[in-house]
């Protein structure tokens, strides 16, 4: 089968052996896959001495065959793949068995994938294949950050630096659906306009003075994935006692901040990553109830996966980048 892989440090398009379903496993013939910033970082993490690894965490397709003991799905079912491995029930933190699809096991940038029946959910009919293929990782991450960890309430104001990311687009829609006020930032005028169209109440230039621009706002919660470049700026606009939820660090993992200022302000710092199957199912119910569509920025065919990588690296996308298979 055709696949996009990382092999001995090199990204390439190549033929791989077709997977075979073991007990309690299913084979999904993939229709689409979704790219995430995680995929960009895997070459450095994996190193140059590993055999071909199929990348990709997100995907959707049709169950082609099932192994012995499978009961959750049947051949012919249209499914979305849950990339949060072995995390089924909602909990304060992931279980020790938790991992993310696409390393160390094979991922979704291929024609087929074998995985546990526990890692697939029935696809909603109102989602296109492209929308379904980019849904799970970003929507799950955003849902847990906003609802489980952030505890957003109707009438509260949420501040989201970097409006163009896939998770940010879900956060905007989720928050607006439950009656929150949404403020976002972007360096790009085009992205600011798109965020406004998606429902953001206020969009500001990343390079502006946030403290001055938001002087009349009461920010109850910040959800940030940028890290070092925005952490202290975000803290400056957060109300005393407010919550700051962190789910990523696209700039730098290490942040220096004034601890005395932090505890005098009685801020709440909350970490999160991905989420449980229960939360994914809740996110799927949410988008169905609100007929909410994932934002798909651009679609590439599988044999142009390298171009998709390059496009995502440029950071010009608003929403998700999909791979058509």
Secondary structure, 3 states (H helix, E strand, C coil): CEEEEEECCEEEEEECCCCCCCCCEEEEEEEEEEECHHHHHHHHHHCCCCCCEECCCEEEEEEEEECCCCCCCCCCCEEEECCEECCCCCCCCCCCCCEECCCCCCCCCECEEEEEHHHEEECCCCCCHHHHHCCHHHHHHHHHHHHHHCCCCCCCEEEECCCCCHHHHHHHHHHHHCCCEEEEEECCHHHHHHHHHHCCCEEEECCCCHHHHCCCCCEEEEEECCECCCHHHHHHHEEEEEEEEECCCCCECCCCCCHHHHHHCCCEEEECCCCCHHHHHHHHHHHHHCCCCCCEEEEEEHHHHHHHHHHHHHCCCCCEEEEEC
